[in-house]
Amino acid sequence: MITRPASYMKVSPYTTNSTTLFIGTDGGDIYKVTNANSNIPLWTDLTPPAYEASFIGSISSIEFGASENQIMLTFHNYGVINIYYTEDGGATWQNKEGDLPDLPVKDIMMNPLLNSEVIIATDLGVWKTNNFAAASPHWTHSYNGMEDVKVTSFDLRTADNTVLAATYGRGFFTGQFTATASIDEVSQNSIMIYPTVSDGAINIKSNTYTSNATMQVYDMLGKLVYNSKIDLAHEVSKTLHVNAGTYLVKLTGDGLSETHKIIIK
């Protein structure tokens, strides 16, 4: 059974008749729980013995490759190995840190079209490798306009293999996996709204769109709570006098249509 607080949990996307849950802890332990939705779950400790691999720190993500046997594990600590991988369901683990600088890693994702390509979310932006299968992968920065911002998580739209990267206070960025080349440089939305969590004061900035636009803010019930014209030739500051909650900011103009999520605390 689990002996440390859980730091990450992931339901296997390959679960069929029963629910298989993977749990990582703040002490570097990883467990597989089969029949997790039943009264008789089966716990399996996948943490390797210390002489095989040193899982030190807090587990920040558990992600999968082409099958449930291919598990990628990340840690978000300094001074430790932050990336591990198994091809046999956790029986043995491989160090995939390679030449990555000493950076906390928040999330990891494998290209579903090209399994040798993997991207990671770090305290210093997105990094990628095209030779993840190598004993010591080579990692490079993958960003365009993102700057050295902390990236907290990834999400994948499987319809077109578009990756969404969420940052800490700098909005969202997107890129796309392909089958024949490395992921496009993660590119910024044409509009940046920050901070994404605020007391109502937000900034709107664009490096590509420099015309007038309409800014509309909707609550999660679809009610329009703010409507204004803005000039995106310059950075715009606005203060929203609304209740705490989650809102959608819609920006429209000539050739422009974007929606961003913000949180007012």
Protein Blocks (a to p, Z undefined) as FASTA:
>chain_A
ZZbdcfbdcddfkbckbccdddddfkopacddehklbcbdcdddfbdcfkloccedjdfb
dcddfbfklccdddddehiafbdcdfehomaccdfklmaccdddfbdcddfklmkbccdd
dfeojaddfblmpmbdcdddddehjapaddfbdcddfklopacdddehiapadddddfkb
ccddddddfbdcddfbdchiacdddfkbccdcddddddfkopafbdcdddfkbccddddd
ddedddddddddehiacddddddZZ
